[in-house]
């Protein structure tokens, strides 16, 4: 007979972790995109 | 929310989640417990893809690397490397990306995304460190081995590491999820290019252009950055579904509820049709990317537009930047749209519209319609990005989610092939054609022809024959990877 799985504690994903994760990747991405956008503007000058 | 907290193994017994005594890197230690927020997975994937996307900014190092001895880009010394020799570093990395994605795909499915992401971070950062030594010792083989070979393996493992995990977390919108991650690969170059220039300026001295130190710094920065992905990635428990999700609610024949294993997938015509689809999509995109700057300067030159009205080198740089932005946006936009439209129809759109736009480019150039010409190129590049980003969701539709990462890895060999053959083809066509704007007409029509082949390949895709379905659907993903 298979052993019954032990109860598993829930894993709380805090809003702080979510915000931190998105900022961690979002800030460099926005910086890179803005640099490219500024460079692209030279086409229209 | 229906969640289970155990993994079914080959013998049919269950292993409770979180009770494994293995290392923190083991797949069993990454299974999410109830309450985990799936929106933590896209940033984990982005942390990997934004880092490895650096590869597409490697051209920033081209001039500094060809003048390591002379410190003069305009008159290199005899012992300086040539542009062709330096160009091979990137080519090796892209070939290794495809090969390692194909070779390590099944391993990834078995060990889980965390171990794979760490391996990717170690190889990618290690490639920079070995490459730095190569620059310091002025050893081209060491640079090929470091950035090209070791770093290329990091690219391949990193590229596929979050894909199947994302699809499993977002079965209700796989296009959105993989579009986000693969958009990161496009964004990585946008971050890396200005960062590399800043670092080289910071480290340079009268006797050193700062490339070796920049490589070290990039290795450290990217290794740390990728740790967010390594330590926040989780796989859903077997049988987990988002609340209210009904598999294949659209009842499309091209969306399976079964699974095909990677070794069987490559025996199907659908796999090779998708391989051709990706090959044509990538090669056609390279047709513009490779030639963007000289092309627009040649077609809209002072001679044609009138003195002082032609496209300058700086403006051409802006054009390249604009194409990169549309490549990035297309990855997310088109892939997300494919969740609504369906995968096969969206590739029909990419290729159908692509053929039309490529065929129009010579006319737009001839009529000096700069705005329309730029607009058409931007749409083509957005669909090039879309073609990349939609592929994992298409594979998941046809072959199921079980080993989609491994199957995706094998399809990526088409990218390696296109990465080498594409520039060769474009350069050959340019050399053979006449000087000036006419040279690009041949390129455009050839690319349109390639897109017709991709269109036909997509059109031929049907549902996978049931005889290829996994005969042991009860086994967990980890077991199937053995």
Interface residues (C-beta under 8 A of the other chain):
Chain A: X2 X3 X5 X6 X7 X8 X9 X10 X11 X12 X13 X17 X18 X21 X22 X24 X25 X26 X28 X29 X31 X32 X33 X35 X36 X37 X39 X40 X41 X42 X43 X44 X45
Chain B: X5 X6 X12 X13 X14 X15 X16 X17 X18 X19 X32 X33 X34 X35 X36 X37 X39 X40 X43 X44 X46 X47 X50 X184 X187 X188 X189 X190 X191 X192 X193 X194 X225 X228 X232 X311 X314 X315 X316 X317 X318 X319 X321 X322 X324 X325 X328 X374
